[in-house]
Structures are given as structure tokens and as C-alpha cells.
Amino acid sequence: MNVISALILGEPVRFYISVINKEIPMRMPYQRRIREARKWKHLLLTVTIVSLAMIFAAAVRCADVEPVPPKILLSNDDGIGAPGLIALFDALEKVGTLTVAAPVLEQTGVSHGMTTQKLLAVRLSEQKGASWFGIDGTPASSVRLALESLLPEKPDVVISGINRGENLGLVTYYSATFAAAREAAFLRIPAIAVNLQRGPDMDYRTAADFTAALVEEIARRGFEKGMFLNVNVPALPRDRIKGILVTRQDVRSTLEYFEKKESRDGQDYYWPSYKILDAGPAGTDTWAVRNGYISITPLTLDQTDLPGLRTLKNLEKLAWK
């Protein structure tokens, strides 16, 4: 063990004793042992002071280093010109280095569909000092294309939104905004889906400013691989939002219904619609938004039912042949 490692490990006293025992044998005359001990004491004290000064100087240099802005990829399902995406871009300009890759046309409700039956046309434009890729494909395909082919390097985080409308509970399975973020999560890239509840007081700027603050805080802590968040902001004036809740996903079924109609030629058809869920159980994303809170729901990609995995293990011995 050398002097520096001994100090870093917090063992200067043990090191000093080991040096004394090694360099000053017990058989040495007493007075000479005292003189030698004093000499080593002064030497080690000098080395300790110099080492601490070096450590302090290194810490100061590290503190002076400017943090590298995160690389952020933005996407959505409302289309590349949607107001939610533009508000998000404007709020995040001061947070990181931005690139946009979003569908040319609105793709609401296409879920995690991938564009596979046609070529993906890409239109590149430079706006506000950033590259904007307008892609003739689904949101999930737009994100995957950007990550695999359009960007020179992988981003630190992918953010999809701001969606015009909430995506709470099981509705996330239908949401293309959510799917765009999930496509990034498939590659273990941190991903966030941002949604704004519809209503008279819906304000994209409020949702965008919150997202910027959230990304800054996560960047300060360090982006974790596999981080996958669903954010929902209530349609309320900024000063009426009660706070932030980290929630679990509501698993109640959506309220779908189909209104039967008849065409002029006698053909039956059905007009699909749905009803918004009430608040439901406390602690869920739906409850949070219905009660005026911003909801942050951390999610995973593994859909395995672990209790079921254990319960059904004996099926591996099923005699079926």
C-alpha cells in the first residue's frame, strides 16, 4: 500500500504505524529510535498534507467542469407541426441538444403499429438550430428509424408528446404517443411519454415547463437504462395544480361503447366511442389527474405475471403426448 492509497482508504494511522515498525527495528537503541520516529513523523506529515492538497485541487477541477447537456430526441403522434411538440421543443431548448423525429401526419390511436408495407419517406428541415425529421410512418417506426439510421449517436433520453389528451391506465396500450416512447425503451434508452388532459384550461406551456424541470432533475441524478415514464398533466391553470404524485397504473377496463346506425341503403354500421373513467382507487394515475395532480408512472417492459409463473410451473410436467 502506498501513501496515496492509504490516505484515500482512510488508513493514515495504520500506515504510519506500519512504516515505523518496518523502518525502525525494536533492536535499535532507544534514543536513536526516538530520532528516527520523529524523522518519519515529519516526512509522513508532509506527504499527508501534499496528498490532501492534490485531492482538494482535483475536486475543485471537477466542480469547475460544465455538465454536458443531454442529447434529447423528441417525437409524438399528433404530427410534426402539432402545438404540443413545438411547446415541448421550446421548453427543452435550454435543457439539452434536441433532435425531432415525428410523423408527418397525425397518427392518433395507431398504438404500437410499425410501418412495414411501404417505404419510409423522410423530410429533413433545420428549424431553431435543430434537425427536424418528418417521417411518413407511425410514431414507433419514426423513433426506431431515428435511433437506428438518422441520428449519428444514440440520445440520452427520448420524449414523446405532448399528447393532446390524457393517456391513463390501460389506454396506454392504444396510445401511439406512449408507443413512441416504448420503442425507445425496447432499446434500453430512457424514455418519457408526456400527455396533457383535454379541457378548457389545458395549457401546453405548463406541461412543457414541467417536463423540462423533470428532465433537468433526472439528468442531474443520471439517466438510468430502462427508465420508462408515463407523465399526465391535468388541464388546470398552473397555480391550481396541487402537486406531483408518483403513481401506479390504473388497470380498470376502459368504457367503450358502440352506437348502432343505419345508412341510407340499409347497411348497419357502428360509431365507436368511449367514456372517461372516474377517479377510481387512490394511488393510481387516473386518481391523481382527476384530483388535480401531475401523475408520473414508472413502467416496465416485462409483462410476465410472476405469481402465475410460480403457480403454473407444474404444467411443465403435463402429459400431453
C-alpha positions as CSV (number, residue, x, y, z in Angstrom):
1,M,0.0,0.0,0.0
2,N,1.4,3.4,-1.0
3,V,0.9,6.7,0.8
4,I,-1.9,8.0,-1.5
5,S,-4.0,4.8,-1.4
6,A,-3.6,4.6,2.3
7,L,-4.9,8.2,2.7
8,I,-7.8,7.6,0.3
9,L,-8.8,4.4,2.2
10,G,-8.8,6.4,5.4
11,E,-5.9,4.5,7.0
12,P,-3.1,7.0,7.6
13,V,-2.7,6.0,11.2
14,R,-2.3,2.3,10.4
15,F,0.1,3.2,7.5
16,Y,2.2,5.4,9.9
17,I,2.5,2.5,12.4
18,S,3.4,0.0,9.7
19,V,6.2,2.3,8.4
20,I,7.5,2.9,11.9
21,N,7.6,-0.9,12.6
22,K,9.3,-1.6,9.3
23,E,11.9,1.2,9.3
24,I,12.8,1.4,13.0
25,P,13.6,-2.1,14.3
26,M,13.0,-2.8,18.0
27,R,16.6,-3.7,18.5
28,M,17.8,-0.2,17.6
29,P,19.0,1.8,20.7
30,Y,16.2,3.8,22.4
31,Q,17.5,7.4,21.7
32,R,18.1,6.6,18.1
33,R,14.7,5.0,17.7
34,I,13.2,8.3,19.0
35,R,15.1,10.4,16.5
36,E,14.1,8.1,13.6
37,A,10.5,8.1,14.7
38,R,10.5,11.9,14.7
39,K,12.1,12.0,11.2
40,W,9.4,9.6,9.8
41,K,6.7,11.5,11.5
42,H,7.6,14.8,9.8
43,L,8.0,13.0,6.5
44,L,4.7,11.4,6.7
45,L,3.0,14.6,7.8
46,T,4.4,16.4,4.8
47,V,3.3,13.7,2.4
48,T,-0.2,13.7,4.0
49,I,-0.6,17.5,3.6
50,V,0.6,17.3,-0.1
51,S,-1.8,14.4,-0.8
52,L,-4.7,16.2,0.7
53,A,-3.9,19.3,-1.3
54,M,-3.8,17.3,-4.5
55,I,-7.1,15.7,-3.7
56,F,-8.7,19.1,-3.0
57,A,-7.3,20.6,-6.2
58,A,-8.7,17.6,-8.2
59,A,-12.1,18.1,-6.6
60,V,-12.1,21.8,-7.5
61,R,-11.3,21.0,-11.1
62,C,-14.1,18.5,-11.3
63,A,-16.5,21.1,-9.8
64,D,-15.5,23.6,-12.5
65,V,-16.3,21.2,-15.4
66,E,-19.5,22.2,-17.1
67,P,-22.0,19.4,-17.3
68,V,-22.6,18.1,-20.8
69,P,-26.2,18.9,-21.9
70,P,-28.2,15.7,-22.6
71,K,-29.0,14.6,-26.1
72,I,-32.8,14.5,-26.4
73,L,-34.9,13.0,-29.2
74,L,-38.5,14.3,-29.5
75,S,-41.4,12.6,-31.2
76,N,-45.2,12.4,-30.9
77,D,-48.3,11.0,-32.6
78,D,-50.1,14.3,-33.3
79,G,-47.8,15.2,-36.2
80,I,-44.6,17.2,-36.6
81,G,-46.4,20.5,-36.6
82,A,-48.5,19.8,-33.5
83,P,-48.6,22.6,-30.8
84,G,-47.7,20.1,-28.1
85,L,-44.4,19.1,-29.8
86,I,-43.5,22.7,-30.5
87,A,-44.1,23.7,-26.9
88,L,-42.0,20.8,-25.7
89,F,-39.2,21.8,-28.0
90,D,-39.2,25.4,-26.8
91,A,-39.1,24.4,-23.2
92,L,-36.3,21.9,-23.6
93,E,-34.0,24.1,-25.7
94,K,-32.3,25.3,-22.6
95,V,-32.0,21.8,-21.2
96,G,-30.3,19.8,-23.9
97,T,-29.4,19.2,-27.5
98,L,-32.5,18.5,-29.4
99,T,-33.5,16.5,-32.5
100,V,-37.1,15.9,-33.7
101,A,-38.3,12.7,-35.5
102,A,-42.1,12.6,-35.8
103,P,-44.8,11.6,-38.2
104,V,-45.7,14.0,-41.0
105,L,-49.4,13.3,-40.4
106,E,-51.4,12.7,-37.2
107,Q,-51.2,9.1,-36.1
108,T,-53.5,9.1,-33.1
109,G,-54.7,5.7,-31.9
110,V,-52.4,3.6,-34.1
111,S,-50.9,2.1,-30.9
112,H,-47.6,0.4,-31.4
113,G,-48.1,-0.3,-35.1
114,M,-45.0,-0.4,-37.3
115,T,-44.8,0.8,-40.9
116,T,-43.8,-2.3,-42.8
117,Q,-45.7,-2.3,-46.1
118,K,-44.3,0.8,-47.6
119,L,-41.1,2.9,-47.8
120,L,-40.4,5.4,-45.1
121,A,-40.1,8.8,-46.7
122,V,-38.1,11.3,-44.7
123,R,-38.2,15.1,-45.0
124,L,-35.3,16.9,-43.2
125,S,-35.5,20.6,-42.3
126,E,-33.4,22.7,-40.0
127,Q,-35.5,24.7,-37.5
128,K,-34.5,26.7,-34.4
129,G,-31.0,25.3,-34.7
130,A,-32.0,21.6,-34.7
131,S,-32.8,18.8,-37.2
132,W,-36.4,18.1,-37.7
133,F,-37.2,14.8,-39.5
134,G,-40.7,14.5,-40.8
135,I,-41.4,10.8,-41.4
136,D,-44.1,9.1,-43.4
137,G,-44.7,6.4,-40.9
138,T,-46.1,5.5,-37.5
139,P,-44.7,7.1,-34.3
140,A,-43.0,3.9,-33.2
141,S,-41.4,3.5,-36.7
142,S,-40.3,7.1,-36.7
143,V,-38.5,6.7,-33.4
144,R,-36.9,3.4,-34.4
145,L,-35.8,4.8,-37.7
146,A,-34.2,7.8,-36.0
147,L,-32.4,5.7,-33.4
148,E,-31.1,3.2,-36.0
149,S,-30.4,5.3,-39.0
150,L,-30.9,9.0,-38.8
151,L,-29.0,10.0,-35.6
152,P,-25.2,10.0,-35.5
153,E,-25.4,8.6,-31.9
154,K,-28.0,7.4,-29.5
155,P,-29.7,10.1,-27.4
156,D,-29.7,10.2,-23.6
157,V,-33.5,10.2,-23.5
158,V,-36.4,10.0,-25.9
159,I,-39.5,12.1,-25.1
160,S,-42.8,11.6,-26.9
161,G,-45.5,14.3,-26.7
162,I,-47.0,16.5,-25.6
163,N,-50.1,14.4,-26.5
164,R,-53.4,16.2,-26.9
165,G,-55.3,14.3,-24.3
166,E,-54.6,12.1,-21.3
167,N,-53.2,8.5,-21.6
168,L,-54.1,6.9,-18.3
169,G,-54.3,3.3,-17.2
170,L,-54.9,0.7,-19.9
171,V,-55.4,3.4,-22.6
172,T,-51.6,3.3,-22.9
173,Y,-52.0,0.1,-24.8
174,Y,-53.8,2.0,-27.5
175,S,-51.7,5.2,-27.4
176,A,-49.2,5.9,-30.2
177,T,-47.7,8.6,-28.1
178,F,-46.9,6.0,-25.5
179,A,-45.7,3.6,-28.2
180,A,-43.1,6.0,-29.5
181,A,-41.6,6.2,-26.0
182,R,-41.9,2.5,-25.5
183,E,-40.0,1.8,-28.8
184,A,-37.0,3.7,-27.3
185,A,-37.4,1.7,-24.1
186,F,-37.1,-1.5,-26.1
187,L,-33.5,-0.4,-26.8
188,R,-33.0,0.4,-23.1
189,I,-32.9,4.1,-23.9
190,P,-34.6,6.2,-21.1
191,A,-38.0,7.2,-22.4
192,I,-40.8,9.5,-21.3
193,A,-44.3,9.9,-22.7
194,V,-46.0,13.2,-21.9
195,N,-49.7,13.8,-22.1
196,L,-52.0,16.7,-21.4
197,Q,-55.6,16.2,-20.3
198,R,-58.1,17.9,-22.6
199,G,-60.2,20.7,-21.2
200,P,-60.9,24.4,-21.3
201,D,-57.8,25.2,-19.3
202,M,-55.3,22.8,-21.0
203,D,-52.0,24.6,-21.4
204,Y,-49.2,23.0,-23.4
205,R,-46.7,25.6,-21.9
206,T,-47.5,24.3,-18.3
207,A,-46.9,20.7,-19.4
208,A,-43.8,21.6,-21.3
209,D,-42.2,23.6,-18.4
210,F,-42.9,20.7,-16.1
211,T,-41.3,18.2,-18.5
212,A,-38.2,20.5,-18.8
213,A,-37.9,20.6,-15.0
214,L,-38.3,16.8,-14.8
215,V,-35.7,16.1,-17.4
216,E,-33.2,18.5,-15.7
217,E,-33.7,16.7,-12.4
218,I,-33.3,13.2,-14.0
219,A,-30.2,14.4,-15.8
220,R,-28.7,15.7,-12.6
221,R,-29.3,12.3,-11.0
222,G,-28.1,10.4,-14.1
223,F,-30.2,8.7,-16.7
224,E,-30.8,5.1,-15.9
225,K,-31.1,2.5,-18.6
226,G,-34.5,1.1,-18.8
227,M,-36.2,4.1,-17.3
228,F,-39.7,4.4,-18.8
229,L,-42.1,7.0,-17.5
230,N,-45.7,8.0,-18.4
231,V,-46.5,11.6,-17.4
232,N,-50.0,13.0,-17.4
233,V,-50.7,16.7,-16.6
234,P,-54.2,17.9,-15.6
235,A,-56.0,20.6,-17.7
236,L,-55.7,23.2,-15.0
237,P,-54.1,26.6,-14.6
238,R,-50.6,26.3,-13.3
239,D,-51.4,27.7,-9.9
240,R,-54.3,25.3,-9.4
241,I,-52.2,22.1,-9.9
242,K,-51.9,20.6,-6.5
243,G,-48.6,18.9,-6.9
244,I,-46.8,15.8,-8.3
245,L,-47.6,12.2,-7.5
246,V,-45.7,9.1,-8.4
247,T,-48.4,6.6,-9.2
248,R,-49.2,3.0,-10.2
249,Q,-51.1,2.3,-13.4
250,D,-54.9,2.1,-13.2
251,V,-55.9,-1.4,-14.6
252,R,-59.6,-0.8,-14.8
253,S,-61.1,-1.6,-18.2
254,T,-61.8,1.3,-20.5
255,L,-65.5,2.2,-21.0
256,E,-66.1,1.5,-24.7
257,Y,-69.5,1.6,-26.4
258,F,-70.7,1.4,-30.0
259,E,-73.7,3.3,-31.3
260,K,-75.6,1.5,-34.0
261,K,-76.7,3.4,-37.0
262,E,-78.1,2.6,-40.4
263,S,-77.1,4.0,-43.8
264,R,-79.5,5.2,-46.4
265,D,-79.2,1.9,-48.3
266,G,-80.0,-0.1,-45.1
267,Q,-76.4,-1.1,-44.2
268,D,-75.8,-1.3,-40.4
269,Y,-72.7,0.4,-39.0
270,Y,-71.4,1.3,-35.6
271,W,-70.0,4.6,-34.3
272,P,-67.3,3.8,-31.7
273,S,-66.9,6.0,-28.7
274,Y,-65.9,5.8,-25.0
275,K,-66.4,7.3,-21.6
276,I,-63.7,8.7,-19.5
277,L,-63.1,6.8,-16.3
278,D,-63.8,8.4,-12.9
279,A,-61.0,8.8,-10.3
280,G,-61.1,5.3,-9.1
281,P,-58.6,3.9,-6.5
282,A,-56.3,6.3,-4.7
283,G,-52.6,6.0,-5.7
284,T,-53.3,5.4,-9.4
285,D,-52.5,7.7,-12.4
286,T,-56.3,8.2,-13.0
287,W,-56.9,9.2,-9.4
288,A,-54.0,11.7,-9.5
289,V,-55.1,13.6,-12.6
290,R,-58.8,13.6,-11.6
291,N,-57.8,15.2,-8.3
292,G,-55.6,17.9,-9.8
293,Y,-52.1,16.3,-9.6
294,I,-49.5,15.7,-12.2
295,S,-49.0,11.9,-12.4
296,I,-45.6,10.2,-13.0
297,T,-46.0,6.4,-13.6
298,P,-42.8,4.3,-13.8
299,L,-43.3,1.3,-16.1
300,T,-41.6,-1.9,-17.1
301,L,-41.5,-3.8,-20.3
302,D,-41.6,-7.2,-18.7
303,Q,-45.3,-8.3,-18.7
304,T,-44.6,-11.6,-17.0
305,D,-47.1,-12.5,-14.2
306,L,-44.6,-13.6,-11.6
307,P,-47.1,-15.2,-9.3
308,G,-48.6,-17.1,-12.2
309,L,-45.1,-18.1,-13.3
310,R,-44.7,-19.9,-9.9
311,T,-48.3,-21.3,-9.8
312,L,-48.1,-22.7,-13.3
313,K,-44.6,-24.2,-13.0
314,N,-46.1,-27.7,-12.5
315,L,-47.6,-27.5,-16.0
316,E,-44.1,-28.3,-17.3
317,K,-44.8,-31.9,-16.3
318,L,-48.1,-32.1,-18.2
319,A,-48.5,-35.4,-20.0
320,W,-49.9,-34.4,-23.4
321,K,-48.2,-36.7,-25.9
